[in-house]
Amino acid sequence: MSRGRPREFDRTDALNKAMKLFWQKGYTATSMSDLYEAMGIKSPSLYAAFGSKEDLYDEVLRHYEQCIAPAIWGDMQSEPSAKQAIAHWLERSAETLTRCDLPHGCMVTLSAVASEGHERLGERVRQLRIGG
């Protein structure tokens, strides 16, 4: 028997909405009120599902890695040459990072958290930037 109320939102949809907001405004400029409104989730539900803003951002980064990054990076190791790998990466980047349904540019760069007092997230973003 489960306890408590069932979750009233779709987690993937909520992550997509949070991702777009962080992508547009950046981590620091995105308030919890912004997140509640964009995600359509009330404060207790957001905290129960995602923890803190920092934890949500970390999950959004993982979501970005799974949903958006593969469309950009593809399988570069399977390309016949470095020149073709870079050419395809540039084509995929241009196509993905200018889509109408997403903010333009790279979320990892635009929503960057570095020296803003969030060491764990700053390190996570630095690792994403170097490809790991």
N, C-alpha and C positions, 0 to 999 in steps of 0.2 A: 504494500500500500504506500503510495507516495504522499508526501506531506506538502503543504503549501499550495499556492495557486500556480497553475500552469503558466509557462512563459507566454506572453501575449504578443510576441513579435518574432519575425524571422531573423535569425542571427546573421545570416549572410547579407540580407538586405540592410540590416542595421550597420554592419561593417562597411558595406559599399557606401552608405550615406556618410558615415564617419570619415571614411577614406577621402571622399570628395571634399568634405569640409576641411580636413587637415591639409589636403593638397592645395585648396584655394587660399586658406588663411594662414597656414603654418601652425605649428604646435602651440606656440606661446599665445598667439592672438586668438586661438580658438578657446572659447569659454565653455564651461560645463553647460551653461544655459543654451549656447549655440548648439551643442551636441544633443541636448534633450529635444530641442525644437527640430533639428534636422533629422534625427533618428526616430522621432515620434515616440520616445520612451521617457517615462517619468523617472525622476531622480532615484528612488529606491530600486527600481527595476534595472536601471543602468548600472548602478553600483553592485547590485546582486549578480548581474550577468558578467560584467567586465572588470569589476574592482575599481581602481582609480583611473584617472585620466591617463596617467603614465602607462598603466597596464593596457588600457584600451588602445593607446597609440602603438604600443608594442605589438598587439594583436593585429592592428591595422597594417603595420609594416609586414607582418607575416602574410596577411591577406594579399597585399600588393605583390609580394614575392611570388605567391602562388597564382594570382589571376592576371597581373599586368606584365610583370617582368619576363615571363616566358614568351610573350608576344613580341617583346623587344629583342631579347637575347637569342631566342630560338635554340638550335643545337649547333653552336659555332664549331664544336669539335668535328662535326661531320662534314664541314665545308671542305672542298678539295684544295683550297689555298687560303692563306691569310688575307690576300687581296679580296677574294670572294666573300670571306667571312665578314670583313669590315664593310664591304658594299651592301651585303644583305642586312647587316646590323643597322647601317644608316637608313636603308629603305624601311625596315621595320620600325625603327625609332620615329622616323618622320610620320609614318602612317599611324602608329599607336599614340604618339604624344601630341597629335593634332586632331584626334577624334572629337566629334561634336558632343558626345555623351560624357566626356571626361574633361577635367581642367587641362589646359595645355602645359606641356613641359613635364619634367620628371618629379614625381612626388617626393622621392628621397632627397632631392636637391631643394625643392621649393618649400617643403615643410620641415626643413632641417632643424635638428636639435643638436647643438654642439656645445657651446660654452654658456648655455643658458641656465646652468645649475642642475642639469639632469644628466648626471654622468652615465648612468646605465643606458639611457636612450641615445645619448651622444655617441657612446661607443658602438651601439647597435647600428646607428646610421653610418658611422665611419666604416664599419665592416661591410655594410651593404654597398657603399661606394667603391670599395676595392674588390668587390665580387665575392665576398665570403660571408 
